[in-house]
Amino acid sequence: MGVPKRRVSRTRKRERRSHHALSVPQLDECSHCHQPKRPHHACPNCGWYGGREAVKVSARKPNEQEA
């Protein structure tokens, strides 16, 4: 079983983990309803993608509470 011969320094450990940071997702404007949406995804608000309705979006009731 492999065992490290030397302790990993703080710098080397942090260099390795430098790519693990979270980033804010980019948003585009929906061409149909002009709401923000993820690029290359169907709009969560209206369900349109690529100039056509790709997903049926059901309307929420006003008194419906989210879990």
BAFI-3210 file (N, C-alpha, C; in Angstrom, 3 decimals, decimal comma, padded with zeros to 6 digits):
// residues 67
n [1|2|3|4|5|6|7|8|9|10|11|12|13|14|15|16|17|18|19|20|21|22|23|24|25|26|27|28|29|30|31|32|33|34|35|36|37|38|39|40|41|42|43|44|45|46|47|48|49|50|51|52|53|54|55|56|57|58|59|60|61|62|63|64|65|66|67]
n.u [000,838|000,533|002,363|002,802|006,032|006,961|005,646|002,903|003,216|001,651|001,436|001,681|-000,544|-002,619|-002,251|-003,010|-005,711|-006,717|-008,366|-010,848|-012,758|-016,022|-018,091|-020,117|-022,943|-023,175|-025,581|-028,013|-030,248|-033,590|-034,944|-037,613|-039,256|-037,634|-036,441|-033,842|-031,750|-030,008|-027,298|-027,767|-029,823|-033,248|-035,662|-036,529|-038,734|-040,586|-040,235|-039,193|-036,857|-034,435|-036,136|-038,586|-041,231|-039,969|-040,309|-043,060|-044,362|-045,773|-048,178|-047,785|-049,791|-051,057|-051,247|-049,703|-047,187|-043,664|-041,633]
n.v [-001,175|002,226|004,749|008,098|009,532|011,945|014,733|016,611|019,897|023,003|024,860|023,288|021,644|023,544|024,570|022,383|022,251|024,559|024,613|023,835|025,659|027,121|028,533|031,243|030,489|031,223|033,325|033,637|035,609|034,702|034,221|034,257|034,874|036,632|036,234|035,408|032,610|029,424|028,934|026,958|025,442|024,587|027,126|027,749|029,195|029,589|027,361|027,262|026,547|027,024|028,382|027,093|025,429|023,433|022,121|021,369|023,621|023,660|025,741|027,299|027,167|029,974|029,628|027,456|025,850|025,554|022,690]
n.w [000,000|-000,832|000,780|001,825|001,558|002,472|004,266|002,956|001,980|003,093|001,026|-001,334|-001,017|-001,096|-003,669|-005,191|-004,540|-005,623|-007,834|-007,013|-006,313|-006,115|-008,663|-009,852|-011,799|-015,310|-016,869|-019,428|-021,441|-021,932|-025,117|-025,568|-023,241|-021,907|-019,434|-017,036|-017,818|-017,871|-020,140|-023,097|-022,049|-021,479|-020,897|-017,558|-016,856|-019,040|-020,673|-023,251|-025,879|-028,282|-030,078|-029,969|-028,113|-025,724|-023,311|-021,274|-019,031|-015,962|-014,420|-011,292|-008,363|-006,513|-003,706|-003,196|-001,401|-001,218|-000,620]
ca.u [000,000|001,350|002,379|003,622|007,337|007,100|004,403|002,560|003,230|000,421|001,427|001,406|-001,929|-003,499|-002,128|-003,813|-007,121|-007,073|-009,374|-012,066|-013,637|-017,301|-018,268|-021,507|-023,251|-023,498|-026,980|-028,386|-031,631|-034,466|-035,404|-039,081|-039,850|-036,611|-036,020|-032,520|-031,728|-028,695|-027,054|-027,964|-030,851|-034,591|-036,001|-037,371|-039,928|-041,569|-040,018|-038,757|-035,445|-034,179|-037,232|-039,806|-041,516|-039,302|-040,780|-044,319|-044,182|-047,071|-048,296|-047,924|-050,907|-050,536|-051,166|-048,855|-045,942|-042,569|-041,208]
ca.v [000,000|003,415|005,653|009,252|009,552|013,241|015,464|017,564|021,236|023,790|025,476|022,271|021,220|024,626|024,626|021,294|022,542|025,869|024,454|023,317|026,756|027,217|029,769|031,596|030,084|032,294|033,352|034,321|036,052|033,881|035,003|034,248|035,598|037,581|035,931|034,779|031,156|028,856|028,719|025,610|024,772|025,112|028,170|027,207|030,017|029,369|026,055|027,374|026,363|026,971|028,925|026,291|024,977|022,152|021,513|021,914|024,156|023,785|026,969|027,066|027,818|031,002|029,187|026,255|026,111|024,675|021,819]
ca.w [000,000|-000,940|001,929|001,489|002,211|003,120|004,518|001,905|002,550|002,948|-000,301|-002,338|-000,809|-001,563|-005,126|-005,729|-004,298|-006,166|-008,871|-006,407|-005,915|-006,807|-009,410|-010,122|-013,171|-016,242|-017,254|-020,655|-021,463|-022,765|-026,264|-025,604|-022,107|-021,450|-018,066|-017,047|-017,898|-018,121|-021,566|-023,628|-021,264|-021,685|-019,932|-016,493|-016,708|-020,110|-021,282|-024,639|-026,194|-029,716|-030,856|-029,870|-026,754|-025,536|-022,073|-020,758|-017,693|-015,294|-013,629|-009,864|-007,705|-005,615|-002,301|-003,104|-000,691|-001,611|000,481]
c.u [000,885|001,219|003,253|004,940|007,546|005,726|004,166|002,463|001,901|000,307|001,052|-000,040|-002,890|-003,412|-002,994|-005,305|-007,581|-008,160|-010,712|-013,070|-014,922|-017,375|-019,752|-021,827|-023,593|-024,961|-027,131|-029,834|-032,432|-034,998|-036,921|-039,681|-038,891|-036,255|-034,627|-032,640|-030,297|-028,495|-027,213|-028,916|-032,202|-034,896|-036,888|-038,677|-040,988|-041,390|-039,543|-037,259|-035,314|-035,353|-038,504|-040,007|-040,964|-039,854|-042,097|-044,071|-045,558|-047,063|-048,489|-049,146|-050,352|-050,391|-050,333|-047,536|-044,908|-042,099|-039,886]
c.v [001,241|004,329|006,843|009,240|010,849|013,871|016,455|018,943|021,950|024,376|024,464|021,783|022,269|024,817|023,553|021,602|023,867|025,781|023,978|024,410|026,732|028,538|029,999|031,205|031,282|032,187|034,123|034,750|035,147|034,751|035,106|035,096|036,592|037,414|035,303|033,256|030,700|028,691|027,238|024,782|025,369|026,110|027,578|027,975|029,682|028,034|026,096|027,142|026,267|027,417|028,095|025,872|023,573|021,394|022,169|022,355|024,331|025,044|026,604|027,792|028,849|030,534|027,924|026,614|025,095|023,902|022,237]
c.w [000,000|000,269|001,564|002,264|002,979|003,305|003,375|002,540|002,327|001,544|-001,372|-002,233|-001,349|-003,070|-005,777|-005,614|-004,912|-007,217|-008,322|-006,048|-006,739|-007,555|-009,652|-011,561|-014,042|-016,631|-018,553|-020,542|-022,388|-023,894|-026,320|-024,487|-021,457|-019,974|-018,110|-017,051|-018,139|-019,625|-021,929|-022,766|-021,637|-020,577|-018,836|-016,332|-017,760|-020,825|-022,722|-024,743|-027,700|-030,561|-030,844|-028,422|-026,575|-024,332|-021,690|-019,322|-017,082|-014,431|-012,167|-009,329|-006,718|-004,169|-002,133|-002,429|-001,120|-000,391|001,045]
res [m|g|v|p|k|r|r|v|s|r|t|r|k|r|e|r|r|s|h|h|a|l|s|v|p|q|l|d|e|c|s|h|c|h|q|p|k|r|p|h|h|a|c|p|n|c|g|w|y|g|g|r|e|a|v|k|v|s|a|r|k|p|n|e|q|e|a]
***
